[in-house]
């Protein structure tokens, strides 16, 4: 297993190609399911599960599935895991399932999952595909939780269902319009931080270049 | 027909069929593992919502009405609370199930059950449920209640679910019969 590729795949889904803040995929569940942290976390976990297993099976079957029927095959695989998530949630988390069921079913058409199946899992080995699914899911869950924290805090003055005393509640802010505003602000912040980090990295690279292009050895030779 | 064209087509159909078959088998296994008995689920929900025990379903058959249906009806073991699981038609994305709890002839609690609606955020902070809570079930006309703005069809489905409970109550329960 190539360590560099593993690292690139993992960090890619989590930060560099974050599905929510960078690729701007899956906006529908992002807005609809981030009114509270618990819902956002549950949605993120459900999507991660589906991403992980659909990537695994698409990758395992990549040499068997003919290209002309690949999309229907991917949809069958994805919907199978979505239904499994529904069944498990219905059995073990009935109350959460009742509030989320409309959006759990919609994971089937979540473009993050189909995009990863098509662009990554269909042309990579199963282990990398699982890792990609996991990191993408983690990136999606993290982004959803971040938006959920902000929206829940501003709209209900609470964190993960626990009320913060003395904080004014603004129930209207819980609506979708503020969801878009919160999403936009956090996306801008994320990209600003990433840009600054990249600039810093580039500067560091430029400073350390003379050390890596062999001139250090020349200097050492000269000083001998 | 050209065999070179026919073969990939047949292969594609076969692969898709095999994947669908395996998917069906997997779902079948999960269905067995995660099967939820609807009757037991209703008992559990009644008990969780009221804090009382329900050991017998008084009406497990239910009754259909024009605007919805009664799915289950049970009386708590202490005989004080009547619990209904009803379903109201007319929601934006289908029917809405409601758990309606009646104590001494008055609506004590309303809990939304299974549904596919996604307009629930409009209900937060609204006084919609106050139009029903504490009201006499025998005289209540649920359909006259005001809807929640921007969630009209969801409100209609809830009103229908409460209305079928009032119809059922008037037909079968008012007058002292269980």
Interface residues (C-beta under 8 A of the other chain):
Chain A: X32 X35 X61 X64 X65 X66 X68 X69 X72 X73 X76 X77 X79 X80 X83 X84 X87 X88 X90 X91 X94 X98 X99 X101 X102 X103 X171 X174 X175 X176
Chain B: X8 X11 X12 X13 X15 X16 X19 X20 X23 X26 X27 X30 X31 X33 X34 X35 X36 X41 X45 X93 X112 X113 X114 X115 X116 X117 X118 X120 X121 X124 X125
